[in-house]
């Protein structure tokens, strides 16, 4: 009786252990327990892609260099010691000297001021490079994500096509067995049936390749498979072209060139600093000890003010001229990049409108192809049509199904490209900003 009670007391612990193991399995294999969303894929890519991690490290490196540019504004402290051994006719003597010097730059013609601003702009460039890599990451993940969904639908559609081709083959074979169809009908239907099998195999292979690209981006095993939560049937509201163009002028690469232009301006100031005198102050403490007696100053405390001026050096003037020309080059490069970006926005916007119109036509073409195929199959079954018309109708239906998938994918990829060109994560954010 006691043993039975003990066993009953163990059951709650066993039940808790089973629940814990089940929860742990869900944590270890999340891809098997739920479908992956686009936002989750983007988060995983940020955690796994080396080039994005390298950009994060690059920002930290630029931050360290920006902090280092503060050094010339602070005094420097140097310490040195010298031990001298002297051999003479009167004997050997040892002398030791200790020197501690505090130095501070009072004026350097604006060099440290320019270096400080250049370091800050280089930090801004690193941050914009990080943002640029984030946009590139988002673009690659979105393209792979939508392509996987499209190819998954393609596989399903081709399986439907295979069923249609198989049914046409069975109808042709049945009519041939009853003696109301020629053997060539069976052969033609058989050729289409085999081609449909190859189409399924090809689609499955393409699906696995695109899925491996997505897995590579999000850091999962290349051959792992899991469901995706998403659809190609998205209701997309495109902002106005001028609004997209305005956002595109804030792209990371444009910001980087703007900072490069500013750096060129500060480089002119840095180069011109060589034409000005330099002024610095020093305070030193020197102590000398050793065997030599009669030293006049065993301890010295020295304060000094140093001024230096390179009155003439030919390369200073040409370096200044080159810096000014570099500023002009940076300005022209910035203007040309803006021109290219606005042109890309114009072309991509037109591509999007074309893709949107294509979907409407593709849907109507699919309806017509379905009606045509149904009509051709009915006519062939009652002996009013030929096998060639049926095979062609089935093939046209297959093409119409795939064309609709391609059109929907093309619309999403065009939108994704437009987001990348505009330098925004989602075009919907621009629409929301306008409403506000």
C-alpha positions in Angstrom: 0.0 0.0 0.0 2.9 2.3 0.8 4.7 1.4 -2.4 1.5 2.3 -4.4 1.3 5.7 -2.7 5.0 6.4 -3.5 4.4 5.6 -7.2 1.5 8.0 -7.3 3.6 10.7 -5.7 6.2 10.3 -8.5 3.7 10.9 -11.3 3.5 14.7 -11.0 7.3 14.9 -11.2 7.4 12.7 -14.3 4.7 14.8 -15.9 6.7 18.0 -15.2 9.8 16.4 -16.7 7.9 15.5 -19.9 6.6 19.1 -20.2 10.1 20.4 -19.7 11.6 18.1 -22.3 8.9 19.1 -24.8 9.5 22.8 -24.2 13.3 22.3 -24.5 12.8 20.6 -27.9 10.8 23.5 -29.1 13.6 25.8 -28.1 16.3 23.7 -29.8 14.3 23.2 -33.0 12.2 26.3 -33.5 12.1 25.8 -37.3 10.1 22.6 -36.7 7.6 24.1 -34.4 6.5 27.3 -36.1 6.6 29.0 -39.4 9.2 31.7 -40.0 8.1 35.2 -40.7 9.9 37.9 -42.7 10.7 39.9 -39.6 12.1 36.9 -37.8 14.3 36.2 -40.9 15.6 39.7 -40.8 16.5 39.4 -37.1 18.3 36.1 -37.6 20.3 37.6 -40.5 21.4 40.5 -38.3 22.7 38.0 -35.8 24.5 35.7 -38.2 25.8 37.6 -41.2 29.6 38.4 -40.9 29.6 41.5 -43.1 27.0 43.1 -40.9 28.9 42.2 -37.7 32.0 43.7 -39.4 30.1 46.9 -39.9 29.3 47.0 -36.2 32.9 46.5 -35.3 33.9 49.2 -37.8 31.6 51.7 -36.0 33.3 50.9 -32.7 36.7 51.4 -34.3 35.7 54.8 -35.7 34.4 55.8 -32.2 37.8 54.9 -30.7 39.6 57.1 -33.3 37.2 59.9 -32.7 38.0 59.7 -29.0 41.7 59.6 -29.9 41.3 62.9 -31.8 40.8 64.7 -28.5 44.4 64.0 -27.5 46.0 67.1 -29.0 43.7 69.3 -26.9 45.2 67.7 -23.7 48.7 68.1 -22.3 51.2 65.3 -22.8 53.5 63.9 -20.1 56.9 62.3 -20.9 59.5 60.7 -18.7 63.0 59.7 -19.6 66.2 58.6 -17.8 69.8 58.4 -19.0 72.7 56.6 -17.4 76.1 57.6 -18.6 79.4 55.8 -17.8 82.5 58.0 -18.2 86.1 56.6 -18.4 88.9 59.1 -17.9 92.5 59.3 -16.7 91.2 60.3 -13.3 88.9 57.3 -13.0 85.5 56.0 -13.9 82.4 58.0 -13.2 78.7 57.2 -13.4 76.0 59.7 -14.0 72.2 59.2 -13.9 69.7 61.8 -15.2 65.9 61.8 -14.7 63.7 64.1 -16.8 59.9 64.6 -16.6 58.4 67.0 -19.1 54.8 68.3 -19.4 54.0 69.7 -22.8 50.9 71.5 -24.2 50.2 72.8 -27.7 48.9 76.4 -27.5 48.4 76.9 -31.3 49.0 74.7 -34.3 47.3 76.7 -37.1 44.0 74.7 -36.8 45.4 71.2 -37.5 44.0 69.6 -34.4 40.7 71.4 -34.9 40.5 70.0 -38.4 41.6 66.5 -37.3 38.8 66.4 -34.7 36.1 67.3 -37.2 37.5 64.8 -39.7 37.4 62.0 -37.1 33.8 62.9 -36.3 32.9 62.8 -40.0 34.7 59.4 -40.4 32.6 58.1 -37.5 29.4 59.4 -39.3 30.6 57.6 -42.5 31.1 54.3 -40.5 27.5 54.7 -39.1 26.1 55.3 -42.6 28.1 52.3 -43.9 26.4 50.2 -41.1 23.0 51.5 -42.2 23.8 50.8 -45.9 24.8 47.2 -45.0 21.6 46.9 -43.0 19.6 47.9 -46.1 21.5 45.5 -48.3 20.9 42.7 -45.7 17.2 43.5 -45.7 17.1 43.5 -49.5 18.9 40.1 -49.8 16.7 38.5 -47.2 13.5 39.8 -48.7 14.4 38.6 -52.2 15.3 35.2 -50.9 12.2 35.0 -48.6 9.7 36.0 -51.4 11.5 33.7 -53.9 11.1 30.8 -51.6 7.4 31.4 -51.2 7.1 31.8 -55.0 8.9 28.6 -55.8 6.9 26.8 -53.2 3.8 27.9 -55.0 5.4 26.9 -58.3 6.0 23.4 -57.0 2.4 23.1 -55.9 1.1 24.4 -59.2 3.3 22.1 -61.2 2.0 19.2 -59.2 -1.5 20.3 -60.2 -0.3 20.4 -63.8 1.1 16.9 -63.4 -2.3 15.7 -62.2 -4.0 17.4 -65.2 -1.5 15.9 -67.6 -1.9 12.5 -66.0 -5.7 12.7 -66.3 -5.4 13.7 -70.0 -3.1 10.7 -70.6 -5.6 8.4 -68.9 -8.5 9.8 -70.9 -6.5 9.4 -74.2 -5.5 5.8 -73.1 -9.1 4.9 -72.2 -10.4 6.3 -75.5 -7.7 4.3 -77.4 -8.7 1.1 -75.5 -12.3 1.6 -76.7 -11.0 2.2 -80.2 -12.2 5.8 -80.6 -8.7 7.4 -80.4 -5.5 6.8 -82.3 -2.3 5.6 -80.7 -0.7 8.9 -81.5 -3.1 10.6 -79.1 -1.8 8.3 -76.3 1.8 9.1 -77.3 1.2 12.8 -77.4 -0.5 12.8 -74.0 2.3 10.6 -72.7 5.0 13.1 -73.8 3.2 15.9 -72.0 2.8 13.7 -68.9 6.5 13.0 -68.8 7.3 16.6 -69.4 5.1 17.6 -66.4 7.1 15.2 -64.2 10.3 16.9 -65.3 8.8 20.3 -64.5 8.0 19.2 -61.0 11.5 17.9 -60.4 13.0 21.1 -61.8 10.8 23.2 -59.6 11.7 21.2 -56.5 15.4 21.6 -57.3 15.0 25.4 -57.8 13.1 25.6 -54.5 15.8 23.8 -52.6 18.5 26.1 -54.0 16.6 29.3 -53.1 15.9 27.9 -49.7 19.6 27.2 -49.2 20.2 30.9 -50.0 17.8 32.0 -47.4 19.3 29.6 -44.9 22.7 30.9 -45.6 21.5 34.5 -44.8 19.8 33.6 -41.6 22.4 31.3 -40.3 20.6 28.0 -40.5 21.8 24.7 -42.0 21.7 25.0 -45.7 19.5 21.9 -46.2 17.0 22.6 -43.5 13.3 23.0 -44.5 10.6 24.8 -42.6 7.3 26.6 -43.4 7.3 30.3 -44.1 4.6 32.6 -42.9 3.9 34.9 -45.8 2.1 35.3 -49.1 2.6 36.8 -52.5 -0.9 38.4 -52.4 0.0 41.6 -50.7 -2.0 44.8 -50.9 0.7 47.4 -51.7 0.1 51.1 -51.5 2.9 53.0 -53.2 3.8 56.5 -51.9 4.1 59.4 -54.4 7.2 59.4 -56.6 8.4 62.8 -55.2 8.1 61.5 -51.7 10.3 58.4 -52.5 12.8 60.7 -54.3 13.0 62.9 -51.3 13.7 59.9 -49.0 16.3 58.6 -51.5 18.4 61.8 -51.1 18.9 60.7 -47.5 20.4 57.4 -48.6 23.5 56.2 -46.7 25.8 56.5 -49.7 24.7 60.0 -50.4 25.3 60.9 -46.7 28.7 59.4 -46.9 29.6 61.5 -50.0 28.3 64.6 -48.2 30.6 63.8 -45.3 33.4 63.2 -47.7 32.8 66.6 -49.2 32.9 68.1 -45.7 36.1 66.2 -44.9 37.7 67.7 -48.0 36.9 71.1 -46.6 38.5 70.4 -43.3 41.5 68.9 -45.1 42.0 72.3 -46.7 42.2 73.8 -43.2 44.5 71.0 -42.1 46.8 71.6 -45.0 46.8 75.4 -44.6 47.9 74.9 -41.0 51.4 74.3 -42.2 51.6 78.0 -43.3 51.0 79.2 -39.7 53.5 79.3 -36.7 53.3 76.7 -34.0 53.3 77.6 -30.3 53.8 75.2 -27.4 54.6 75.4 -23.7 56.8 72.9 -21.7 57.5 72.4 -18.0 60.3 70.0 -17.1 61.9 68.6 -13.9 65.5 67.3 -14.3 67.5 65.6 -11.7 71.1 64.5 -12.1 73.0 62.2 -9.7 76.3 60.4 -9.9 80.0 60.3 -9.1 80.9 63.6 -10.7 81.1 66.2 -8.1 80.8 69.9 -8.6 77.7 69.8 -10.8 76.2 73.2 -11.0 72.6 72.1 -11.2 71.8 68.7 -9.7 68.1 69.6 -9.8 66.5 71.8 -12.5 63.0 73.1 -13.0 62.5 74.5 -16.4 59.6 76.3 -18.0 59.8 77.2 -21.7 57.7 78.6 -24.5 58.5 77.4 -28.0 57.5 79.1 -31.3 58.3 77.6 -34.7 57.4 78.8 -38.1 58.2 77.2 -41.4 58.4 80.4 -43.5 58.7 78.7 -46.9 58.4 75.2 -48.2 57.3 74.8 -51.8 55.1 71.7 -51.3 52.9 73.4 -48.8 51.4 75.6 -51.5 50.8 72.8 -53.9 49.4 70.6 -51.2 46.9 73.4 -50.4 46.0 73.6 -54.1 45.5 69.9 -54.4 43.2 69.9 -51.3 41.0 72.5 -52.9 40.7 70.5 -56.1 39.8 67.4 -54.0 37.0 69.3 -52.5 35.7 70.1 -56.0 36.0 66.5 -57.0 33.9 65.4 -53.9 31.2 67.9 -54.8 31.0 66.7 -58.4 30.8 63.1 -57.3 28.0 64.0 -54.9 26.0 65.7 -57.6 26.5 62.7 -60.0 25.3 60.2 -57.3 22.2 62.3 -56.7 21.5 62.3 -60.4 21.9 58.5 -60.6 19.7 57.9 -57.6 16.8 60.1 -59.0 17.1 58.2 -62.3 17.0 54.8 -60.5 13.9 56.0 -58.6 12.2 57.0 -61.8 12.9 53.7 -63.6 12.0 51.5 -60.6 8.8 53.4 -60.1 7.8 52.7 -63.7 8.8 49.1 -63.2 6.5 48.8 -60.2 3.6 50.3 -62.1 4.2 47.9 -65.0 4.4 44.9 -62.6 1.1 46.0 -61.0 -0.6 46.2 -64.4 0.9 42.8 -65.4 -0.8 41.1 -62.4 -4.3 42.2 -63.6 -3.6 40.8 -67.1 -2.1 37.6 -65.7 -5.2 36.9 -63.6 -7.5 37.4 -66.6 -5.2 35.2 -68.7 -5.5 32.5 -66.1 -9.3 32.6 -66.1 -9.3 32.3 -69.9 -6.8 29.5 -69.8 -8.9 27.6 -67.3 -12.0 28.0 -69.4 -10.2 27.0 -72.5 -8.7 23.9 -70.9 -12.1 22.8 -69.5 -13.6 23.3 -72.9 -10.9 21.4 -74.7 -11.1 18.5 -72.3 -14.8 18.3 -72.6 -14.7 18.3 -76.4 -12.0 15.7 -76.5 -13.9 13.4 -74.1 -17.0 13.4 -76.3 -15.0 13.1 -79.5 -15.4 16.6 -80.8 -11.8 17.8 -80.2 -8.3 16.4 -80.9 -5.5 15.6 -78.5 -3.3 18.3 -79.8 -5.8 21.0 -78.8 -6.1 19.4 -75.4 -2.4 19.2 -74.8 -1.9 22.8 -75.9 -4.7 24.0 -73.7 -3.3 22.2 -70.7 0.2 23.6 -71.5 -1.3 27.1 -71.8 -3.0 26.7 -68.5 0.2 25.6 -66.9 2.0 28.7 -68.3 -0.8 31.0 -67.1 -0.6 29.6 -63.6 3.2 30.2 -63.5 2.9 33.6 -65.1 0.6 34.8 -62.3 3.1 33.6 -59.7 6.0 35.3 -61.6 4.0 38.5 -61.9 3.2 38.6 -58.2 6.8 37.8 -57.3 8.0 40.5 -59.8 5.8 43.1 -58.0 7.2 42.2 -54.6 10.8 42.2 -55.9 10.3 45.5 -57.7 8.9 47.0 -54.4 11.9 45.5 -52.5 14.3 47.1 -55.0 12.5 50.4 -54.8 12.9 50.3 -51.0 16.6 49.6 -51.4 17.1 52.4 -53.9 15.1 54.8 -51.7 17.2 53.8 -48.6 14.2 52.9 -46.5 13.2 49.6 -44.8 9.6 49.8 -45.8 7.8 52.1 -48.3 4.7 51.9 -46.0 6.6 54.0 -43.5 6.7 56.9 -46.0 3.0 56.6 -46.5 2.4 56.6 -42.7 4.6 59.7 -42.4 2.6 61.6 -45.0 -0.7 60.8 -43.2 0.7 62.1 -40.0 
